[in-house]
Amino acid sequence: MAPHRTLSWIAVSLLVVLLAPPSRAQGPTAGFTAVSLSEGNFQLQKPYNMPKSSRYSFDGTVRRMWVLSSDEPFSPQSDTKPRTEMRMTGYDYSSGVWQFEGSVYVPSGTTGVSIMQVFGGGATATTLMLHVYDGALMYYNQKPVEDNIYDRWIRVNVIHDVGASRLTVFVDGDLKLTVSGRGGDSHYFKFGVYTQRNPSSRMESRWKNVRILKKN
C-alpha cells in the first residue's frame, strides 16, 4: 500500500473512532460505584393494619409488593394513599450524584400507581416519580418514558445529579428521559407500589437486582 494511502486510511479510522458514540456496553453505571446494601437498608412501608406477608414477599431474589386501592395508609396518622413500598435507608443524600438501579416487572392490569420515586422536593414531596398507566411507564402523569412494560422485566436506572438539579432515566441501558429536579435538601430512593390517579383495584410490582450507586 502506498504511503499516502496508508496515512489516509489511518486518518479515516481515527475520525470514525472520534465521532463514534460512547460504547453502550458501558451503560449508565460507568463511573459509579455501588454502595454496600444489606436487608437492614430495605425498610418496608405497608398498610398499617396488614401483616407483612399479606402485601410483600421475598424469595431471596425477587421482592414482590402489592396493594389494594381500598387499603389503609402506612400509618394511622397518615392521610396518604395506600402503598407497599421499600424505603431505602442508610444512604439519604443532599449532594453529589447518586443512582438507583433495579429490574422491575409489572403485571398486566396494574395502573394508576407509582413504582419508583426519588423522595425529597421543594414544593413537592418528591423530585421524581415513575408512574404506570395502562402499561406505559411515565414521569409522573406528564411524560412517557417507556411503552408496553407489562409482563416483562425491564432494567431501570435513575441518576440524580443534585448540584446540577438534573435527573436522567434509562430503560435497559437506553436514555429515555432527562428532567430538572424539584429542589429539596434531602433525598432517598423508594420502590414498590404507591397508589396514584385512577388506580386499578389491585396494584403490583416485582423487583430484583436493586442497587444504589454513587459517582466516583
N, C-alpha and C positions, 0 to 999 in steps of 0.2 A: 504494500500500500504506500502511495506517495506521501511524503511528509506533510504536505498541506492538507491532504485528505484526512490524515490521522489527527491533525490539530482540529480540523473542522468537526470530526466525529466526537472528539473529546469535548469541544465547546458545546455541541448539541446535547451531549449526555449530561454535562454539568447544568445546563439550562433546564432540562427535564427534571433533574433532582431538585433544583432550587424552586421551581414552580409547582412541584407536586405537593398536594395537601399533606398534613401530618398523618402518620400511619394510624389508621382506625384501630389497628391491633392494640395500640397503647391504651385506648379507651379513656373515659373521663377520670379514672383514678390515678392516671400518670401524674407523678409529682406529689402524691398524697401518701400518708402513712396511716394504716389502720390502728385505732386505739385498742386497748385490751378490754374485752367485754366478758362478763360472767352473768349468770342468772340474776345476780343482785342488781344489775343495771336495767333489767326489764321489769317495770312496775305496772301491773295490770290495773286499769280502771274499768269497772263494770257496773251494771245496775246494782245499787247498794243492797237490795233485798234478795239477790240471787247468789247461790253458791258459785264459786269459780268454775266448777265443772259444767254448769248449765250454760255458760257463754264462752268457754275457752277450752282448747285442748292443745297439747304439745307432745309430739311423739319423739322428740329429740332432734327432729329436722324441720318439720312444718309446724308453725304456730297458726292455729285456726281460731278465728274470732267471729262471733255473730251476735246480732242484737235484733230485738223486735221493736217496731215503731211504737208499740204500746208499753215498752219497758219504762222503768223509773230511771232517773239520772244516777250518776255515780255516787252522790251523797244526798242525804235528806235535805240539806240546806241549799243544794244547787238548783237553779232554775234552767239549766241547760237541757238539751235534748238527749235521748238515750245514746249510749256509747258502750262499746267494748274496745278499748284502745290500750296499746302499750306505750307508756310514757318512759322514754329513755332517760335514765338518771346518771349522775356522776360526771356528765360532760355538758352541763349548761355552759353557754359561752356568750360573750359580749363583744368579742373582737376576733380577728383572724378570718381564715377561710376554712369552712367545715363542709363535710359531705356525708349524706345519708345514702346508703346503698342497700337494696333488697330486691328479691324476686317475689312478685305478687301474682296471685291467681284469684280472679273474681268470678264466682259462678253466675251464670245467666239468670236474669231476674232481679239481681241486686241493683238498685238505683236510688238516686237521691241521698247519697252518702259521701262523706269524706273518708278516704282510705289512708291518707298520709298528710301530715302538716308540720310546718316549722312554726313552733309556738313563739309568741312574743312579737307584738307590733306596737305602734304608737297609738293611733286612734282605734285600732282593731286588736283583737286578742291574738291574731296570727299574722305572720308576714308572708306565708304561702300555705295554700291548701290544695290538694289534689282530690277532686270530686269524681264520682262516676254517675253518669246519666245515660240510661238506655244503651249501655255498652261502650260509651265513649269516656275516655279519661280527659278531665277538664281542669284548667286553672280556675279555681272557684267554680262559678257557673258562667264564666266570661269567655275563656279562650280554649279552643281544642288543643289537646296535647297528643292523644293517640286514639285512633278509631278501633272498633271491633276488638276490645280487650277481653270479652267474656270467654271463659272456659279455656284459657291458655296462660302459660306462665310468661310474664314479661319482667325484664330487669329494669328497675327504676333507680336512677342516680339523681340526687338533688344536691346542688352545690350552692352554698350561701357565702358570698363574699361580703362580710359585714361592713368593712371600710368603704367599699365601692357601692354598697347598698344594691347589690345585684344577685339575682338567683337564676340558675340555669337548671333545666331539667332534661335528662337524657332517658331515652327508652331503648333498651337493647343496644346501647352504645352510640345511638344517633341523637344529636342535639335536636330537641323538639320545642324548647321554649326558653326565652330569656326575658325576664321581667325585673322591674325595680322592686326593692324591698319596701316595707311599710313602717320603717322606724323601729323603735323599741330598743331597750338596752340590755335585755336578757333573753336568750333563746334556747330552745331544745327541740328534739325531734319526737314525733309521735306517729304511730301507725296502727291500723286496725279498721274499725267501722264506727263512724260518728254521724248520726242522723242529720240530714240537711233538708232541702226543699223537696216536696212531693216524693217522699220515700216509699219504697216498697214495704210491705208488711214485715218482711224479714230481709236482713242485710248481712252479708258475709264477705270476708276476705281472708286469704291464706298467705302466709309469708314464710320465706326461708332465706338463708344466707344474708341475714341482716348484719350490716357493719356500719360503724361510724369512723370516718377518716378525717385527718387534719392535714392541711397544706404544709409541706416541708419548709 
